[in-house]
Amino acid sequence: ISGVVRLGAYVASHPEFTKQHLAANGASDLAQKIFGDAGVHARFAVGVPSLPLDAAVELEIIFQLTQ
C-alpha cells in the first residue's frame, strides 16, 4: 500500500445532525499521519439512519497499491 486515494465515512446520526465531516476527521488525520503526503485523499462523509451491528461509523477506503 503506497497511499490513500479516497476515504468515505458513513455516520449513524439524527437527521438534524449536520457535522458528519467532523466525525470523519479522525480517519483522515490517521491516513495522513501514516502515509504522509501520500495519505492526502478525496473524502466524503454522509449521515445515515443506522449501520450494520449498530456501528457509529463505517469507513470505505480506496488504497493505492505499488507493484
C-alpha positions as CSV (number, residue, x, y, z in Angstrom):
1,I,0.0,0.0,0.0
2,S,1.5,3.3,-1.1
3,G,-1.2,5.8,-0.3
4,V,-4.9,6.6,0.1
5,V,-7.0,7.6,-2.9
6,R,-10.4,8.1,-1.3
7,L,-11.9,7.8,2.2
8,G,-15.7,7.7,2.8
9,A,-17.4,7.9,6.1
10,Y,-21.0,6.8,6.8
11,V,-22.0,8.2,10.2
12,A,-25.1,7.0,12.0
13,S,-26.8,10.2,13.1
14,H,-30.0,12.0,13.7
15,P,-31.5,13.8,10.6
16,E,-30.8,17.2,12.1
17,F,-27.1,16.5,12.8
18,T,-25.0,18.2,10.0
19,K,-21.4,17.7,11.2
20,Q,-20.7,14.2,9.8
21,H,-17.5,15.6,8.3
22,L,-16.1,16.2,11.9
23,A,-16.6,12.5,12.7
24,A,-14.5,11.6,9.6
25,N,-11.6,13.8,10.6
26,G,-10.0,11.2,12.8
27,A,-9.7,8.7,9.9
28,S,-8.4,11.3,7.5
29,D,-5.8,12.5,10.1
30,L,-4.7,9.0,10.7
31,A,-4.3,8.3,7.0
32,Q,-2.1,11.4,6.6
33,K,-0.1,10.5,9.7
34,I,0.7,7.0,8.4
35,F,1.3,7.8,4.7
36,G,2.4,11.5,4.8
37,D,1.7,13.3,1.6
38,A,0.5,10.0,0.0
39,G,-2.2,10.0,2.6
40,V,-3.9,13.1,1.3
41,H,-7.1,11.9,-0.3
42,A,-10.6,12.8,-1.6
43,R,-13.2,12.3,1.0
44,F,-16.9,12.2,1.6
45,A,-19.0,11.9,4.8
46,V,-22.7,11.3,4.9
47,G,-25.3,10.7,7.6
48,V,-27.3,7.5,7.6
49,P,-30.1,6.5,10.0
50,S,-28.4,3.2,11.0
51,L,-25.4,1.0,10.2
52,P,-24.9,-2.8,10.5
53,L,-24.3,-4.1,14.0
54,D,-25.3,-0.7,15.4
55,A,-21.9,0.8,14.4
56,A,-21.4,4.5,14.8
57,V,-19.2,4.9,11.8
58,E,-18.4,2.8,8.8
59,L,-15.4,3.6,6.6
60,E,-14.9,2.9,2.9
61,I,-11.2,3.4,1.9
62,I,-9.6,3.0,-1.5
63,F,-5.9,2.5,-1.3
64,Q,-3.2,2.9,-3.9
65,L,-1.1,-0.2,-4.5
66,T,2.5,-0.3,-5.7
67,Q,3.6,-3.1,-7.9
